[in-house]
Amino acid sequence: MRLRLLSEEELDGDPARCVELELPPQRTEGGELLCAAGPIRISPTDVVRLGIEVEQALAAIHVVAMRADRAWREALGSWHAEGRAAIEASSPDVPLLVRVLEALRGDDSAPA
């Protein structure tokens, strides 16, 4: 984004709109390049309003992102607790563990 204060010769009889705003080309998700029609003439008040609105939009996005992060962390904690409870509630398969341990030891007398 580029802002430029117009010279007196460029005002064309409209001194209220003395700021030129030019937006850079943007790429779409498909890779297509979108270009703005050209520079836009706005007033200094519009520049201030634009800045305030951008700040408000970013603050709202931040709030939504923080809520989503908190909800995800709570869900993750819940899933972790449920998984741990499920593991602790089940009894281990002792014969399977014995076979695994004996196989790891290389014990030839392990049952097949």
C-alpha positions as CSV (number, residue, x, y, z in Angstrom):
1,M,0.0,0.0,0.0
2,R,1.3,3.4,-0.9
3,L,0.1,6.8,0.4
4,R,1.1,10.0,-1.3
5,L,0.2,13.6,-0.6
6,L,-0.8,15.3,-3.8
7,S,0.8,18.5,-5.0
8,E,-1.2,21.6,-5.4
9,E,-1.2,21.2,-9.2
10,E,-2.7,17.7,-8.9
11,L,-5.7,18.6,-6.7
12,D,-8.0,19.4,-9.7
13,G,-10.1,21.8,-7.6
14,D,-10.8,19.2,-4.9
15,P,-8.4,20.1,-2.0
16,A,-10.3,17.9,0.4
17,R,-9.2,14.7,-1.4
18,C,-5.4,15.4,-1.2
19,V,-4.1,11.9,-0.5
20,E,-3.5,9.3,-3.1
21,L,-3.9,5.6,-2.0
22,E,-2.5,2.9,-4.2
23,L,-3.0,-0.7,-3.4
24,P,-0.5,-3.4,-4.6
25,P,-1.6,-6.3,-6.8
26,Q,-2.9,-9.3,-4.9
27,R,-2.7,-13.0,-5.8
28,T,-5.8,-15.2,-5.4
29,E,-5.7,-18.7,-4.1
30,G,-5.6,-19.9,-7.7
31,G,-2.5,-17.7,-8.4
32,E,-4.4,-15.1,-10.5
33,L,-3.0,-11.6,-10.1
34,L,-5.7,-9.0,-9.2
35,C,-4.8,-5.4,-9.7
36,A,-6.7,-2.4,-8.4
37,A,-8.2,-0.1,-11.0
38,G,-5.8,2.6,-10.1
39,P,-4.9,5.0,-7.3
40,I,-7.8,6.3,-5.2
41,R,-8.0,9.9,-4.0
42,I,-9.1,10.2,-0.4
43,S,-9.1,12.8,2.4
44,P,-6.8,12.9,5.4
45,T,-9.9,12.1,7.5
46,D,-10.4,9.0,5.4
47,V,-6.8,7.9,6.0
48,V,-7.3,8.2,9.8
49,R,-10.7,6.4,9.6
50,L,-9.1,3.6,7.5
51,G,-6.3,3.2,10.1
52,I,-8.8,3.0,12.9
53,E,-11.0,0.4,11.1
54,V,-8.0,-1.7,10.3
55,E,-6.9,-1.7,14.0
56,Q,-10.4,-2.6,15.0
57,A,-10.6,-5.5,12.5
58,L,-7.2,-6.8,13.6
59,A,-8.3,-6.7,17.3
60,A,-11.4,-8.6,16.5
61,I,-9.4,-11.2,14.5
62,H,-7.0,-11.5,17.5
63,V,-9.9,-12.1,19.9
64,V,-11.4,-14.8,17.7
65,A,-8.0,-16.5,17.3
66,M,-7.4,-16.4,21.1
67,R,-10.8,-18.0,21.7
68,A,-10.2,-20.7,19.2
69,D,-6.7,-21.4,20.6
70,R,-8.2,-21.6,24.2
71,A,-11.0,-24.0,23.0
72,W,-8.4,-26.2,21.2
73,R,-6.2,-26.4,24.2
74,E,-9.2,-27.3,26.4
75,A,-10.3,-30.0,24.0
76,L,-6.7,-31.3,23.8
77,G,-6.5,-31.4,27.6
78,S,-9.8,-33.2,27.7
79,W,-8.8,-35.8,25.1
80,H,-5.5,-36.3,27.0
81,A,-7.3,-36.9,30.3
82,E,-9.8,-39.3,28.6
83,G,-7.0,-41.2,26.9
84,R,-5.0,-41.5,30.1
85,A,-8.1,-42.6,32.0
86,A,-8.8,-45.2,29.4
87,I,-5.3,-46.6,29.5
88,E,-5.2,-46.7,33.3
89,A,-8.6,-48.4,33.5
90,S,-7.6,-51.3,31.2
91,S,-5.6,-54.2,32.5
92,P,-2.4,-55.0,30.6
93,D,-2.2,-58.1,28.4
94,V,0.3,-59.9,30.6
95,P,0.9,-63.0,28.4
96,L,1.6,-60.6,25.4
97,L,4.0,-58.6,27.5
98,V,5.8,-61.7,28.7
99,R,6.2,-62.9,25.1
100,V,7.6,-59.5,24.0
101,L,10.0,-59.4,26.9
102,E,11.2,-62.9,26.3
103,A,11.7,-62.2,22.6
104,L,13.7,-59.1,23.4
105,R,15.9,-61.1,25.7
106,G,16.5,-63.7,23.0
107,D,15.3,-66.5,25.3
108,D,15.0,-69.6,23.2
109,S,12.6,-71.2,25.7
110,A,9.9,-68.6,24.9
111,P,6.6,-70.2,23.8
112,A,5.8,-69.7,20.1
